Every structure is written in C-alpha cells, then in structure tokens.
Amino acid sequence: MTDGRPDAEHGWESGWEGHAHAQRSRLARLPLPEKLEWLESAHRVVLHIAAARKVAPAHRPEER
C-alpha cells in the first residue's frame, strides 16, 4: 500500500496520499438511495455546525 490505494475492495488507503481519489471512487459506487442518505446526513451535519456558530460565536479579542 505504498501508493495510497486500498489493496482490497473494502480496504482503506494508508496515509493521505490518494485519499481524495479513493473516497470519490467509494462514493461513486454507492447506489442512488445510499448517496441520497449520505447527502442528507452531511446536510444535517452542516446545519448542526451552522447552528452552533450562531449560539457560540468565535472569541474575538477586544479592540483597543
């Protein structure tokens, strides 16, 4: 596994090299209902993060 590609159908690449390509390949093989489920889950995460930012804005140092 030196090139970052998985050595088996369900294996994981080692390191960051090739990760983006391998992830795109995994997602491309998903059937449409699973892709939709993944997108809906990702959307819930985005909404959760956005709500958390509204509740607790980032700390900003006082301007002098």
N, C-alpha and C positions, 0 to 999 in steps of 0.2 A: 504494500500500500504506500509506495513512495510518491506516486503522482497525485495523491489526494482523492482518488476514485475508490468507491467501495469495491471490495473483492467478491461480493455476493449480491444477489438481487436485493436483499433486505439489509445489507451491511451499511456501515457508516464510514465515511472517509475520515482519515486521520488528519488533524490539523485544519487550518483554514483554507489551504490551497485546494481549489476545486469545489469548495463547499457550495458556492452560489450556483454553479452549474449542476451539481448533484441534486441540490434542493429543487431547482427548476425542473429537472428530469423527474424527480419523485412526484412533484405536484402535477406535472403534465400527464402522468399515467393514472391519476385519480379519475374515477368515473364522475360524471357531472354532479350527481347528488352529493358525493363526498366533497367536491370542490365548493359547492354552494354552502355546505355545512362548515367547511374551513373558513370561507369568506365571512359567514355570519359570525363565527367565533372571533375572527380577527376584528370585525366591526365592533363587537361587544367590548373587546379589549381597548380599542381606540376610544370608545365612548367613556369607559371607566377612567382612562388616563385623562381625558379632557375634563371630566367632572372633578377629578382630584386636583387638577391645576386650578380650577375655579375656586375650590374650597381652601386650598393652601397655596397661595401664590409663592413664587420663589422669593427667598430672602434677598432683599436689596439693601446694600449699605446706605446709611443716611448720607445725603448730600450735604456738604458744608459750604 
